[in-house]
Amino acid sequence: MSDPRPARARALEATASLNPGAFSVADWGLFVSIALIWGSSFLFIAIALDSIEPGLITWGRVALGAAVLNVVPRARARLDPEDRFRMVLLSLLWVGIPFTLFPLAEQHISSAVTGMLNGAMPIFAAIVAGVLLRTPPGPTQTAGLVVGLVGTLAVSLDQLGEGENAWLGVLMALAATVCYGFAINIAAPLQRRYGSLAVMARMLALATVWTLPFGLWSVPGSSWQLGPALSVAFIGAVGTGIAFVIMATLVGSVGSTRASMATYLIPVVAMVLGVLVRDEHVGWVAVVGVVLVVVGAWLASRPERAHAPTAVPEPTEAPVTLEALVEEVQRLAAVIDAPAHTLPTAGWSEQSGRPHLEVDDEGTMHWVVCERGSELERRTTTDPDELLYWVFDSVSHSVASEHELAHRRPDEDHRRQLFEHELQLLGRLDPEWRARRIVELGHLLDEAGVELD
């Protein structure tokens, strides 16, 4: 077999080289487009409500977004049966429920305030991550949560005096945003396996089914007007379809840490457009509140600086560099013919659930998983072999999953072939890694019918 290492090395270096430089004109165009498209979605929902009922707005948006994404080659992926329940749950939490709640909310509160409340998404994502992972936030993230929640409260209280049922609209908008917080956290394993676009395309296809009954129920109360119809077409085809392709392109060009900064502009864009286009009222308390929300969201989504445990002695050798780790990962990846997309990125995150590696100033190494600004997992060590085991535990599982999907055996527990191939790959790298993984899998191997030699 020919040595695939040079191709993989070039691929990894190309990814890293696109990240640290200044934005090009095209990068700025993509960045601004994302902020404007997603920020203006709340305005177009308000325009659509002038003649279209909420249920039909939701279904039209979801169906058009699904139609756009499912023609993108990168968005096509075969779903493993064991991931079906998670995908269904995700289609409800990320699309079905929040996309239904936002138009309902805007029947009671302005598009500006709805968009401003949606800016709290990174805050709720950080809270959910802390609960699900049982990991308390660090000082910076805690400060961000407090500041952001105070800002959310300020925006909410300012709006409560605007109408008799404004409180209901505020609750609906907040409930939708909380759904996003849960969705982002449970999406990471699927996005790591199938890619962000493939997950979104499948979610939208499923949500088209879930939202259809409410959409049909809303048809009699809706009427045809060009402006509202074009608004639904925009938030569906562009805001729910094309925007995700744009975001994926921007992440590939500048890295997701900087690309994700566009999402912090969404509440600002929503506020400005609501005031200028719809002449909506936004009080000064809400303006202060949205500033706090944006600042809090930024702080809450920042990773805390991790330090090596105090019990670990100072290394006597020169600390490992990130470049040396990347070189070793590439060398080992060539041994098992691991595709580039299964390897972690180096020094930056795609924010899509794909792991990345960090090495701090003290030489401590980190294996990190981030998703849309939220850090979902961080493992820290001063032992290079331990870090490499974490890397190739993940890589071998991804490679084995793809192999199993392509060579599925009828009438057999799919885990058997997956585990067998995963252990075979680890054994080629290091027999001790294979033995360790056998212990970790434990009874799952017996349940899957794996016979160990």
Secondary structure, 3 states (H helix, E strand, C coil): CCCCHHHHHHHHHHHHHHCCCCCCHHHHHHHHHHHHHHHHHHHHHHHHCCCCCHHHHHHHHHHHHHHHHCCCHHHCCCCCHHHHHHHHHHHHHHHHHHHHHHHHHCCCCCHHHHHHHHCCHHHHHHHHHHHHCCCCCCHHHHHHHHHHHHHHHHHHHHHHCCCCCHHHHHHHHHHHHHHHHHHHHHHHHHHHHHCHHHHHHHHHHHHHHHHHHHHHHHCCCCCCCHHHHHHHHHHHHHHHHHHHHHHHHHHHHHCHHHHHHHHHHHHHHHHHHHHHHHCCCCCHHHHHHHHHHHHHHHHHCCCCCCCCCCCCCCCCCCCCCHHHHHHHHHHHHHHHCCCHHHCCEECCCCCECCCEEEECCCCCEEEEEEECCEEEEEEEECCHHHHHHHHHHHHHHHHHHHHHHHCCCCCCCHHHHHHHHHHHHHHHHCHHHHHHHHHHHCHHHHHHCCCCC
